[in-house]
């Protein structure tokens, strides 16, 4: 197996997985009322997402410049991870805001 062929896919999987984990930790922190930690986790999630996107962009730019990118199961799996990480991150941001609003309502009750 040519390791170089799978390196970009594995980098996308790594960073997307870390992005998703950080997003879920943000929701957990917000549920506990720790909004500073939630914001830190959201920031980490975005940083990991950016790293995954950079790797994906390098593949896209390479393909656009004529370098063939072999589509294999690992690359498809990597794209799936990135898609799920994006969804988790988007939902986590909304859920943190929801928990923040709930905390304000409970404090005023």
CORVEN-V472830 format. One record per backbone hydrogen bond with DSSP energy under -0.5 kcal/mol. NH is the residue of the N-H (numbers start at 1). CO is the residue of the C=O. Records with the same first field share a line. If there is no record, write none. Layout:
BEGIN
NH: CO / CO
END
This chain:
BEGIN
3: 1
5: 2
6: 2 / 3
7: 3
8: 4
10: 6
11: 7
12: 8
13: 9
14: 10
15: 11
16: 12
17: 13
18: 14
19: 15
20: 16
21: 17
22: 18
23: 19
24: 20
25: 21
26: 22
27: 23
28: 24
29: 25
30: 26
31: 27
32: 28
33: 30
34: 29
35: 33
38: 34
39: 35
40: 36
41: 37
42: 38
43: 39
44: 40
45: 41
46: 42
47: 43
48: 44
49: 45
50: 46
51: 47
52: 48
53: 49
54: 50
55: 51
56: 52
57: 53
58: 54
59: 55
60: 56
61: 57
62: 58
63: 59
64: 60
65: 61
66: 63
67: 62
68: 66
70: 68
72: 70
76: 72
77: 73
78: 74
79: 75
80: 76
81: 77
82: 78
83: 79
84: 80
85: 81
86: 82
87: 83
88: 84
89: 85
90: 86
91: 87
92: 88
93: 89
94: 90
95: 91
96: 92
97: 93
98: 94
99: 95
100: 96
101: 97
102: 98
103: 99
104: 100
105: 101
106: 102
107: 103
108: 104
109: 105 / 106
END
